[in-house]
Amino acid sequence: MWFEVTRKNIWEGYIPITKSLLKEAALHRQYSTHLREEVWEQCVNNSIAYKQPRVNYLLDAFSFEGQRLKFDLSFASKDEQAIYVIFEYVKKS
């Protein structure tokens, strides 16, 4: 059902991805600068249709590189919930 709705380009909102947000997240989890740069490149490639990098979300998940990734609910803000999941996704791939 989620994929059917998102294919019609129906989203609840979006989360802008900035380099400062990635830097803070990398410092918090002690990720390398190489990983941070790789995440930035993938975020830019993921949102090539927009002026600034962002991820669109609907309910408890967001779309990244054609995949449905669930938010990490152990964080308070939506930005953090998405950023750390993106870091882990890029780290695994």
MODELLER restraints for C-alpha pairs under 7 A, 6 or more apart:
rsr = mdl.restraints
at = mdl.atoms
rsr.add(forms.Gaussian(group=physical.xy_distance, feature=features.Distance(at['CA:11:A'], at['CA:56:A']), mean=6.43, stdev=0.5))
rsr.add(forms.Gaussian(group=physical.xy_distance, feature=features.Distance(at['CA:11:A'], at['CA:57:A']), mean=5.87, stdev=0.5))
rsr.add(forms.Gaussian(group=physical.xy_distance, feature=features.Distance(at['CA:11:A'], at['CA:58:A']), mean=5.20, stdev=0.5))
rsr.add(forms.Gaussian(group=physical.xy_distance, feature=features.Distance(at['CA:12:A'], at['CA:57:A']), mean=5.91, stdev=0.5))
rsr.add(forms.Gaussian(group=physical.xy_distance, feature=features.Distance(at['CA:12:A'], at['CA:58:A']), mean=4.83, stdev=0.5))
rsr.add(forms.Gaussian(group=physical.xy_distance, feature=features.Distance(at['CA:12:A'], at['CA:59:A']), mean=6.89, stdev=0.5))
rsr.add(forms.Gaussian(group=physical.xy_distance, feature=features.Distance(at['CA:13:A'], at['CA:56:A']), mean=5.90, stdev=0.5))
rsr.add(forms.Gaussian(group=physical.xy_distance, feature=features.Distance(at['CA:13:A'], at['CA:57:A']), mean=5.68, stdev=0.5))
rsr.add(forms.Gaussian(group=physical.xy_distance, feature=features.Distance(at['CA:13:A'], at['CA:58:A']), mean=6.96, stdev=0.5))
rsr.add(forms.Gaussian(group=physical.xy_distance, feature=features.Distance(at['CA:14:A'], at['CA:54:A']), mean=6.45, stdev=0.5))
rsr.add(forms.Gaussian(group=physical.xy_distance, feature=features.Distance(at['CA:14:A'], at['CA:55:A']), mean=5.49, stdev=0.5))
rsr.add(forms.Gaussian(group=physical.xy_distance, feature=features.Distance(at['CA:14:A'], at['CA:56:A']), mean=4.18, stdev=0.5))
rsr.add(forms.Gaussian(group=physical.xy_distance, feature=features.Distance(at['CA:14:A'], at['CA:57:A']), mean=5.69, stdev=0.5))
rsr.add(forms.Gaussian(group=physical.xy_distance, feature=features.Distance(at['CA:15:A'], at['CA:54:A']), mean=5.39, stdev=0.5))
rsr.add(forms.Gaussian(group=physical.xy_distance, feature=features.Distance(at['CA:15:A'], at['CA:55:A']), mean=5.35, stdev=0.5))
rsr.add(forms.Gaussian(group=physical.xy_distance, feature=features.Distance(at['CA:15:A'], at['CA:56:A']), mean=6.42, stdev=0.5))
rsr.add(forms.Gaussian(group=physical.xy_distance, feature=features.Distance(at['CA:15:A'], at['CA:79:A']), mean=6.27, stdev=0.5))
rsr.add(forms.Gaussian(group=physical.xy_distance, feature=features.Distance(at['CA:16:A'], at['CA:53:A']), mean=6.08, stdev=0.5))
rsr.add(forms.Gaussian(group=physical.xy_distance, feature=features.Distance(at['CA:16:A'], at['CA:54:A']), mean=4.24, stdev=0.5))
rsr.add(forms.Gaussian(group=physical.xy_distance, feature=features.Distance(at['CA:16:A'], at['CA:55:A']), mean=6.67, stdev=0.5))
rsr.add(forms.Gaussian(group=physical.xy_distance, feature=features.Distance(at['CA:17:A'], at['CA:53:A']), mean=5.34, stdev=0.5))
rsr.add(forms.Gaussian(group=physical.xy_distance, feature=features.Distance(at['CA:17:A'], at['CA:54:A']), mean=5.05, stdev=0.5))
rsr.add(forms.Gaussian(group=physical.xy_distance, feature=features.Distance(at['CA:22:A'], at['CA:36:A']), mean=6.60, stdev=0.5))
rsr.add(forms.Gaussian(group=physical.xy_distance, feature=features.Distance(at['CA:26:A'], at['CA:36:A']), mean=6.55, stdev=0.5))
rsr.add(forms.Gaussian(group=physical.xy_distance, feature=features.Distance(at['CA:39:A'], at['CA:87:A']), mean=6.45, stdev=0.5))
rsr.add(forms.Gaussian(group=physical.xy_distance, feature=features.Distance(at['CA:39:A'], at['CA:90:A']), mean=6.35, stdev=0.5))
rsr.add(forms.Gaussian(group=physical.xy_distance, feature=features.Distance(at['CA:43:A'], at['CA:53:A']), mean=5.87, stdev=0.5))
rsr.add(forms.Gaussian(group=physical.xy_distance, feature=features.Distance(at['CA:44:A'], at['CA:53:A']), mean=5.12, stdev=0.5))
rsr.add(forms.Gaussian(group=physical.xy_distance, feature=features.Distance(at['CA:46:A'], at['CA:64:A']), mean=6.50, stdev=0.5))
rsr.add(forms.Gaussian(group=physical.xy_distance, feature=features.Distance(at['CA:46:A'], at['CA:65:A']), mean=5.65, stdev=0.5))
rsr.add(forms.Gaussian(group=physical.xy_distance, feature=features.Distance(at['CA:47:A'], at['CA:53:A']), mean=5.25, stdev=0.5))
rsr.add(forms.Gaussian(group=physical.xy_distance, feature=features.Distance(at['CA:47:A'], at['CA:54:A']), mean=5.99, stdev=0.5))
rsr.add(forms.Gaussian(group=physical.xy_distance, feature=features.Distance(at['CA:55:A'], at['CA:62:A']), mean=6.66, stdev=0.5))
rsr.add(forms.Gaussian(group=physical.xy_distance, feature=features.Distance(at['CA:55:A'], at['CA:63:A']), mean=6.40, stdev=0.5))
rsr.add(forms.Gaussian(group=physical.xy_distance, feature=features.Distance(at['CA:55:A'], at['CA:64:A']), mean=6.65, stdev=0.5))
rsr.add(forms.Gaussian(group=physical.xy_distance, feature=features.Distance(at['CA:56:A'], at['CA:62:A']), mean=5.70, stdev=0.5))
rsr.add(forms.Gaussian(group=physical.xy_distance, feature=features.Distance(at['CA:56:A'], at['CA:63:A']), mean=6.00, stdev=0.5))
rsr.add(forms.Gaussian(group=physical.xy_distance, feature=features.Distance(at['CA:57:A'], at['CA:63:A']), mean=6.38, stdev=0.5))
rsr.add(forms.Gaussian(group=physical.xy_distance, feature=features.Distance(at['CA:60:A'], at['CA:70:A']), mean=5.94, stdev=0.5))
rsr.add(forms.Gaussian(group=physical.xy_distance, feature=features.Distance(at['CA:60:A'], at['CA:71:A']), mean=5.97, stdev=0.5))
rsr.add(forms.Gaussian(group=physical.xy_distance, feature=features.Distance(at['CA:61:A'], at['CA:68:A']), mean=6.31, stdev=0.5))
rsr.add(forms.Gaussian(group=physical.xy_distance, feature=features.Distance(at['CA:61:A'], at['CA:69:A']), mean=5.42, stdev=0.5))
rsr.add(forms.Gaussian(group=physical.xy_distance, feature=features.Distance(at['CA:61:A'], at['CA:70:A']), mean=4.14, stdev=0.5))
rsr.add(forms.Gaussian(group=physical.xy_distance, feature=features.Distance(at['CA:61:A'], at['CA:71:A']), mean=5.56, stdev=0.5))
rsr.add(forms.Gaussian(group=physical.xy_distance, feature=features.Distance(at['CA:62:A'], at['CA:68:A']), mean=5.76, stdev=0.5))
rsr.add(forms.Gaussian(group=physical.xy_distance, feature=features.Distance(at['CA:62:A'], at['CA:69:A']), mean=5.46, stdev=0.5))
rsr.add(forms.Gaussian(group=physical.xy_distance, feature=features.Distance(at['CA:62:A'], at['CA:70:A']), mean=6.41, stdev=0.5))
rsr.add(forms.Gaussian(group=physical.xy_distance, feature=features.Distance(at['CA:63:A'], at['CA:69:A']), mean=6.26, stdev=0.5))
rsr.add(forms.Gaussian(group=physical.xy_distance, feature=features.Distance(at['CA:71:A'], at['CA:81:A']), mean=5.13, stdev=0.5))
rsr.add(forms.Gaussian(group=physical.xy_distance, feature=features.Distance(at['CA:71:A'], at['CA:82:A']), mean=5.53, stdev=0.5))
rsr.add(forms.Gaussian(group=physical.xy_distance, feature=features.Distance(at['CA:71:A'], at['CA:85:A']), mean=6.78, stdev=0.5))
rsr.add(forms.Gaussian(group=physical.xy_distance, feature=features.Distance(at['CA:72:A'], at['CA:81:A']), mean=4.68, stdev=0.5))
rsr.add(forms.Gaussian(group=physical.xy_distance, feature=features.Distance(at['CA:72:A'], at['CA:82:A']), mean=6.77, stdev=0.5))
rsr.add(forms.Gaussian(group=physical.xy_distance, feature=features.Distance(at['CA:72:A'], at['CA:85:A']), mean=6.44, stdev=0.5))
rsr.add(forms.Gaussian(group=physical.xy_distance, feature=features.Distance(at['CA:73:A'], at['CA:81:A']), mean=6.13, stdev=0.5))
rsr.add(forms.Gaussian(group=physical.xy_distance, feature=features.Distance(at['CA:75:A'], at['CA:81:A']), mean=5.56, stdev=0.5))
